[in-house]
């Protein structure tokens, strides 16, 4: 069974989201991010809520644009409420530029994200990652 990763991102971070999704899929996971996974006519809020509920890991790509985003705050709050594992990926943003509510989460630089995702994947699917 593959683990599921919900990827939160701002429209300007779409390319980073695609790269993160590829990293997740390399380790046997399934990635959800809205620009690829929401069909026309679907309710974005309902789809996000349902998908987040089914996810094993919540990954938020945090940039200067998204750091103050109401959507990011909503999605992080939902992930916390659902007791999801949370990883923040910094895309050209420094920890001191984050809102106080985000400073308590593990944050890695986008360039190092693949290594951390592989480590997290081992928690969900150790036999797949070990090979």
Helices and strands as residue ranges (DSSP letters): E 4-8, G 11-13, H 14-26, E 30-32, H 34-37, H 44-54, E 57-62, H 70-81, E 85-90, G 95-97, G 100-102, E 107-109, G 110-112, H 113-124, H 126-130
